[in-house]
Amino acid sequence: MNKHEKINYVEFPAKDMEATKEFFSTVFGWSFIDYGPEYTAFSNEGIDGGFFKSNLTATTDKGSALIIFYSESLTKTQSKIEHSRGSITKPIFSFPGGRRFHFSDPNGNEFAVWSDVDT
């Protein structure tokens, strides 16, 4: 349900739509609906959103917000990312409340994964 003045949708740049869909489908189980060759959307993944065709990337060193996934097993999620053309950009580290790592998708967009369990 849409809620007044709450975050509702997020969009990311994507150089390669097919690589994007394959990566997020394989690693996180997402499904997509294409709206032409330059836009694809996902829903029911914590927040709805999409990817638009662009040569730009979203990274924190360029001022982008960081989207952080939760995992019950950091090592399993990290392995799936590494085997699906993603890159680990910051290895697993501890912080108050848990552990996390950062990765980039095949387009070079930066994301993170955190966990409060020790696996």
C-alpha positions in Angstrom: 0.0 0.0 0.0 1.3 3.5 -0.8 1.8 5.6 2.3 1.7 9.4 2.2 5.1 11.0 2.2 7.0 7.7 2.7 9.8 6.4 0.4 7.9 4.5 -2.3 10.3 3.7 -5.1 14.0 3.7 -6.0 15.7 3.8 -9.4 19.3 2.7 -10.3 21.4 3.3 -13.4 22.2 0.2 -15.5 24.7 0.0 -18.4 23.6 -3.6 -19.3 19.9 -4.5 -18.6 20.3 -8.2 -19.3 23.3 -8.5 -16.9 21.4 -6.5 -14.3 18.3 -8.8 -14.5 20.5 -12.0 -14.5 22.5 -10.8 -11.5 19.6 -9.7 -9.2 17.5 -12.7 -10.3 20.3 -15.2 -9.5 21.6 -13.6 -6.3 18.4 -12.3 -4.7 15.6 -14.1 -6.6 14.1 -10.9 -8.1 11.8 -10.9 -11.1 11.4 -8.0 -13.5 8.9 -6.4 -15.9 10.4 -4.6 -18.9 9.0 -1.3 -20.0 10.9 -1.0 -23.3 14.6 -1.6 -23.9 15.8 1.1 -21.5 13.8 0.4 -18.3 13.0 -2.6 -16.2 11.1 -2.7 -12.9 11.1 -4.9 -9.8 8.5 -5.1 -7.0 8.0 -6.7 -3.6 11.7 -6.7 -2.7 11.6 -4.6 0.4 10.8 -1.6 -1.8 9.7 -1.3 -5.4 12.0 0.1 -8.0 13.7 -0.1 -11.4 16.8 0.2 -13.5 17.1 2.8 -16.2 19.6 2.6 -19.1 22.6 4.8 -18.3 26.4 4.8 -18.4 26.5 6.3 -14.9 27.0 4.4 -11.7 25.7 4.9 -8.1 28.5 4.8 -5.6 29.0 6.3 -2.2 32.2 8.0 -3.3 30.1 9.9 -5.8 27.6 10.9 -3.1 25.0 8.2 -3.8 22.9 6.8 -1.0 23.9 3.2 0.0 21.2 0.5 -0.3 21.8 -2.2 2.2 20.4 -5.7 2.0 19.9 -8.0 5.1 21.2 -11.6 5.0 21.0 -14.4 7.5 24.3 -15.7 6.1 26.9 -13.1 4.9 29.2 -15.8 3.6 26.5 -17.5 1.5 25.3 -14.2 0.1 28.8 -13.1 -0.7 29.5 -16.3 -2.5 26.4 -15.9 -4.7 27.4 -12.3 -5.5 31.0 -13.4 -6.5 29.7 -16.2 -8.7 27.2 -13.9 -10.5 29.6 -11.2 -11.9 29.4 -9.0 -8.8 32.5 -7.7 -7.1 33.3 -7.4 -3.4 34.5 -3.8 -2.8 34.8 -3.9 1.0 35.3 -7.3 2.7 33.3 -8.4 5.7 33.9 -6.1 8.6 32.3 -5.6 12.1 30.4 -2.6 13.3 28.2 -2.0 16.4 25.2 -4.3 15.9 26.6 -6.7 13.3 28.9 -7.3 10.3 28.6 -6.3 6.7 30.4 -6.1 3.3 30.0 -3.9 0.2 29.7 -5.1 -3.4 29.2 -3.7 -6.8 26.7 -5.2 -9.3 27.8 -5.9 -12.9 27.1 -2.2 -13.7 29.4 -0.9 -11.0 26.6 0.2 -8.7 27.6 0.0 -5.0 25.4 -1.9 -2.4 26.0 -3.5 1.0 24.8 -6.6 2.8 24.6 -6.7 6.6 23.8 -9.4 9.2 23.3 -9.5 12.9 24.0 -13.2 13.0 27.5 -14.7 12.9 27.6 -16.8 9.7 
